[in-house]
Amino acid sequence: MRKLGLLALVVLALPIFSYATVLTFGPLCGGSCVGTALGTYGGFTWSGDMYAVGNTYYDSTYGNTYGAPSGGAAYNGFGDDGTTLTSATPFTFNGADFSSWAEFDAYASFSSTSILIDAYDASSNLIGFCGGGLSPSSYNFLTCNIPNVSMLVFHNDIGTAGHWWLMDDFTYNGTTTPEPGTLLMFGSGIVGLAGILRRKINL
């Protein structure tokens, strides 16, 4: 029985979940902060037109009633299209929270209504993309789950300068959590294995 109990503990200790890393921008630029260059923030290299803005500035200046989850967000300076993030170490890009840069919780002439993100590997091959619409009154998570990424290129809705978007909770190097059915099968396997071992021990 001791062997059976020990085996059960070992099996249950096997990693089932792999937790992602979440890069937030509030610690870099929160409150009334605006225009802080991202530079090499978070261990990535951001293009020179990527900046951060705090919720207080965003809300008070543009009449909005919502803000980034962490208290601050990254944004494409000058409303540029084709802003980039590069990494010397390939990573899995899981996604991020995005919002349009709004005014009075509504689209303005400078708001990007959607975003498209192209992912490239270390050899500059396009390996995936993701995108979606942007809300003018909330942040919503865009799921991407693209592995082996060395560079991301962010596009606004017009393909040229002039439309702004916001990003927070940049999430990377996480794996998909097993679905309940997968966990059920895993648990059934443990029970079956325990039954087999119990019979062998009783013999």
C-alpha positions as CSV (number, residue, x, y, z in Angstrom):
1,M,0.0,0.0,0.0
2,R,2.9,2.4,0.7
3,K,4.1,1.8,-2.9
4,L,0.6,2.5,-4.3
5,G,0.3,5.7,-2.3
6,L,3.7,6.9,-3.3
7,L,3.0,6.2,-7.0
8,A,-0.3,8.1,-6.8
9,L,1.5,11.1,-5.3
10,V,4.2,11.0,-8.0
11,V,1.6,10.8,-10.8
12,L,-0.5,13.6,-9.3
13,A,2.6,15.8,-9.0
14,L,3.2,15.7,-12.8
15,P,2.7,19.1,-14.3
16,I,-0.8,19.6,-15.8
17,F,-0.7,23.4,-16.2
18,S,1.9,25.7,-17.6
19,Y,1.4,29.3,-16.5
20,A,2.0,32.1,-18.9
21,T,4.0,35.3,-18.2
22,V,2.0,38.5,-18.3
23,L,3.7,41.8,-19.0
24,T,1.7,44.8,-17.7
25,F,2.4,48.4,-18.5
26,G,0.9,50.2,-15.5
27,P,4.2,49.7,-13.5
28,L,6.0,51.5,-16.4
29,C,3.5,54.4,-16.9
30,G,0.5,54.7,-14.6
31,G,-1.7,57.5,-13.4
32,S,-1.2,60.8,-15.3
33,C,1.9,59.5,-17.1
34,V,2.0,59.7,-20.9
35,G,4.6,59.3,-23.7
36,T,7.0,56.9,-21.9
37,A,9.0,55.0,-24.5
38,L,8.9,51.2,-24.1
39,G,12.5,50.7,-25.3
40,T,13.6,47.3,-24.0
41,Y,10.8,47.0,-21.4
42,G,10.0,43.5,-20.3
43,G,13.1,42.1,-22.0
44,F,11.8,42.8,-25.5
45,T,12.9,45.4,-28.0
46,W,10.1,47.7,-29.0
47,S,10.1,50.0,-32.0
48,G,10.8,53.6,-31.3
49,D,7.2,54.6,-31.9
50,M,5.8,52.4,-29.0
51,Y,4.9,54.3,-25.9
52,A,2.9,53.9,-22.7
53,V,0.1,55.9,-21.1
54,G,-1.5,55.9,-17.7
55,N,-5.3,55.5,-17.1
56,T,-5.6,58.9,-15.4
57,Y,-4.3,60.8,-18.4
58,Y,-6.3,58.7,-20.8
59,D,-9.6,59.2,-19.0
60,S,-9.2,62.8,-17.9
61,T,-7.9,64.1,-21.3
62,Y,-10.3,62.1,-23.5
63,G,-13.4,61.8,-21.4
64,N,-13.3,58.0,-21.0
65,T,-14.6,56.0,-18.1
66,Y,-12.5,52.9,-18.4
67,G,-8.8,52.1,-18.4
68,A,-6.2,49.4,-18.8
69,P,-6.3,46.5,-16.3
70,S,-2.9,47.3,-14.8
71,G,-3.3,51.0,-14.7
72,G,-1.5,51.8,-17.9
73,A,-1.2,50.7,-21.5
74,A,1.2,50.5,-24.4
75,Y,0.1,52.3,-27.6
76,N,1.3,52.9,-31.1
77,G,2.8,56.4,-31.0
78,F,1.6,58.9,-33.7
79,G,-1.0,56.2,-34.6
80,D,1.7,54.4,-36.6
81,D,1.0,51.3,-38.5
82,G,3.6,48.5,-38.4
83,T,5.0,49.1,-34.9
84,T,7.1,46.1,-33.8
85,L,8.3,44.0,-30.9
86,T,11.4,41.8,-31.3
87,S,13.0,39.1,-29.1
88,A,16.4,37.5,-29.2
89,T,14.8,34.4,-27.6
90,P,11.8,32.9,-29.5
91,F,8.6,32.8,-27.5
92,T,5.0,31.8,-27.7
93,F,2.7,34.8,-28.1
94,N,-0.6,33.9,-26.3
95,G,-2.3,37.2,-26.7
96,A,-3.0,40.5,-25.0
97,D,-5.8,42.9,-23.9
98,F,-6.6,45.5,-26.5
99,S,-8.8,48.5,-26.9
100,S,-9.3,51.3,-29.4
101,W,-8.0,54.7,-28.3
102,A,-11.4,56.3,-27.7
103,E,-13.0,59.6,-26.8
104,F,-16.0,59.7,-24.5
105,D,-16.1,55.9,-24.7
106,A,-16.8,56.0,-28.4
107,Y,-14.8,55.8,-31.6
108,A,-13.2,59.1,-32.7
109,S,-11.5,60.1,-36.0
110,F,-8.2,58.9,-34.6
111,S,-9.4,55.5,-33.2
112,S,-8.3,52.2,-34.7
113,T,-11.4,50.0,-34.9
114,S,-9.4,46.8,-35.4
115,I,-5.9,45.4,-35.0
116,L,-3.9,42.8,-37.0
117,I,-0.7,41.2,-35.6
118,D,1.8,39.4,-37.9
119,A,4.2,37.0,-36.3
120,Y,7.7,36.1,-37.7
121,D,10.4,33.6,-36.7
122,A,14.1,34.3,-36.4
123,S,14.5,33.8,-40.2
124,S,11.9,36.5,-40.9
125,N,9.3,33.9,-42.1
126,L,5.7,34.8,-41.5
127,I,4.5,32.0,-39.1
128,G,1.1,33.2,-38.1
129,F,-1.2,36.1,-37.5
130,C,-4.2,37.1,-35.4
131,G,-6.5,40.1,-35.1
132,G,-9.9,41.4,-34.3
133,G,-12.1,44.3,-33.7
134,L,-11.4,46.8,-30.9
135,S,-13.9,48.2,-28.4
136,P,-14.0,51.9,-27.6
137,S,-15.3,51.3,-24.1
138,S,-13.4,48.3,-22.7
139,Y,-10.3,46.1,-23.0
140,N,-10.8,42.6,-24.5
141,F,-8.4,39.8,-24.6
142,L,-7.3,38.8,-28.1
143,T,-6.1,35.1,-28.2
144,C,-3.3,34.3,-30.6
145,N,-1.2,31.3,-29.3
146,I,1.5,31.5,-31.9
147,P,4.8,29.6,-31.0
148,N,8.4,30.3,-32.0
149,V,7.9,34.0,-32.4
150,S,10.9,36.4,-32.8
151,M,9.1,39.4,-34.0
152,L,5.5,40.8,-33.9
153,V,4.3,43.5,-36.2
154,F,1.2,45.4,-35.1
155,H,-1.1,46.9,-37.8
156,N,-3.9,49.4,-37.2
157,D,-7.1,49.5,-39.3
158,I,-6.0,51.8,-42.1
159,G,-2.4,50.6,-42.8
160,T,-0.9,54.0,-42.3
161,A,-0.3,56.5,-39.5
162,G,-3.2,58.2,-37.8
163,H,-5.2,55.6,-35.9
164,W,-4.4,54.6,-32.3
165,W,-4.9,51.4,-30.3
166,L,-4.0,50.4,-26.7
167,M,-2.6,47.2,-25.3
168,D,-2.1,45.7,-21.8
169,D,-1.5,42.3,-20.2
170,F,0.9,41.1,-23.0
171,T,0.8,37.3,-22.4
172,Y,3.5,34.9,-23.5
173,N,5.1,31.5,-23.0
174,G,1.9,29.8,-21.8
175,T,0.4,26.6,-22.9
176,T,-3.3,25.8,-23.3
177,T,-5.0,24.5,-20.1
178,P,-6.3,21.0,-20.6
179,E,-10.1,20.8,-21.2
180,P,-12.3,19.1,-18.6
181,G,-12.6,16.1,-20.8
182,T,-8.9,15.7,-21.0
183,L,-8.6,16.0,-17.2
184,L,-11.4,13.4,-16.8
185,M,-9.5,11.0,-19.0
186,F,-6.3,11.7,-17.1
187,G,-8.1,11.0,-13.8
188,S,-9.6,7.8,-15.2
189,G,-6.2,6.6,-16.2
190,I,-4.9,7.1,-12.7
191,V,-7.8,5.2,-11.2
192,G,-7.2,2.3,-13.7
193,L,-3.5,2.2,-13.0
194,A,-4.1,2.2,-9.3
195,G,-6.6,-0.8,-9.7
196,I,-4.0,-2.8,-11.7
197,L,-1.3,-2.2,-9.1
198,R,-3.6,-3.0,-6.3
199,R,-4.4,-6.4,-7.8
200,K,-0.7,-7.1,-8.4
201,I,0.1,-6.2,-4.8
202,N,-2.7,-8.4,-3.5
203,L,-1.3,-11.3,-5.5
